[in-house]
Amino acid sequence: MQSVIRQRLGTNRHWLIAVLLLLLPLFVYSSTIFSRFGFRDDYSILRETSEEPGKVIALCSSHARPLYGWMLETFFSQMDEIDDLWAGRAVGALCVGGIAVLLYFALLKLGWASIWSALFAALMAMVPAAQVDVSWAICWPHVVSGLCGIAGFLVADRGRPLHRLAGILLVTAGALTYQSNSLFYLVPAAAGLFSYRNQPLQWRIRWLTTHLFVVGAALASAFLLMQALYAANVIEPHRLVTLETDFLSKFDFFISKPFVNALAMFVLNDTRDGISHAYVGFAMAVGFTILAGGWGEFLQRGWRETAFWALSLVVLCIGASAPTLIAALRWSTYRTIYPLTGVCLVFFILGLYHLGGLFRRGRTWLVPAALAVMLAVAAPMASLHAYTLFALPQQQELAMIEEGLGRLKPKGECTVFVIRPDPEDAPAPGFYSDEFGSLSTDSDWAPREMLKLVVRERFPYLLDFYYRVNFISGHRLPIRKSFDVVIDMRRLRELREQIEPEGTLLF
């Protein structure tokens, strides 16, 4: 009777932790989720789903992501205006919470302690990739792809052929949504190697090989399906969908940018002012801790175990980044390294486990203590990153567009000229790639999309006027030409002083 009660209490505790993990991103990112702003493609997709149905599906399909396009088209077609974009961010937060829940149960299934599993899952909801997926309303399908990857592992790990086939289908669905995050499959696979350390080496090699086969079969299936659709002219491939040819150069790019970003965990890289001491220091600390795990394997278990540890680390890190390495595009972003960060975190924990052997009962307390400290730092930083580097700058950008269009008078044909800012004009204290701290209006297309939406919202009953407004943008105002409204977005630089005090600890 007592064992039954303890079992039920344990089950209830697990479900309570799962609910808390699900809701944790909503709480941490609430200030960003419920702010009024959009970011880059948010504006274009919000407009295109209502004015040009089917365009979003065609565009995403051309990038080999047809399910992504279908999700966006279906979701955004229910929205009317910029005020509705919070829903996309809220769904993104719930999906990130779902990632944490599935990871928690996957780690429990693999034999991890409840406290280790919960802290690991919570940390995965705080890393920069999660911050991007929550802050950018169009990114929630990215996380759905990750959910497919983890679910695929949980099903395939049951071991039967039908289970493995179901796992392949789930990962294939994830790859047809967002290729990078479908490789979340490999995060619990990495954790399984830690859990099964006492199994014979040959057993672990077969176990890992089986899971790598599932992932490889899924990616190959998605690739062949899209190639067939391209060959049949059902879908027109995008010009950026090309394969890498110089793998040595690509590997150098991978090590110097995406891999180091993953090692730095929740400390951000900075394109404008250069990398910080905190970024370098934390990446080095994580890297040396991972190497300590390899050294611990050598001291305790010998060179064969060390060789397996090293091979597993290399294979899983490369596998978790396969789309980045295979594609010819060399553009480092945080949203594409979510699974890689998880794999690095698993090997970091193995390193902490071995370092704990230096202290009395250190293997019992060092890992949860270190993860708890990291979470205590990462959670407020994640909230600050998302709000200060996404919501606040984009709010100011949108407010400047709306203030300019407030001078627009409905009449005959009108012309609005936007002076586009340079990336250095961004009001945020720093920026990275096209994500943290970057601008929407520094491109040639996003200002037009913002202007169209604001005009449509400001003059909802004058659709004929909406189609008579011409939107032009450029870095300089043309000489000897007059415009009804000129909006100088370079003024964003003047707002930097308002944000920088809040962002002193961001980079």
PyMOL commands that set and color helices and strands:
alter all, ss='L'
color gray80, all
select helices_A, chain A and resi 2-28+30-33+41-51+55-62+66-76+82-109+114-124+128-135+137-156+161-175+179-195+201-231+247-263+277-301+303-320+322-326+338-358+362-405+423-425+446-458+463-466+489-503
alter helices_A, ss='H'
color red, helices_A
select strands_A, chain A and resi 414-419+469-474+485-488
alter strands_A, ss='S'
color yellow, strands_A
deselect
rebuild
show_as cartoon
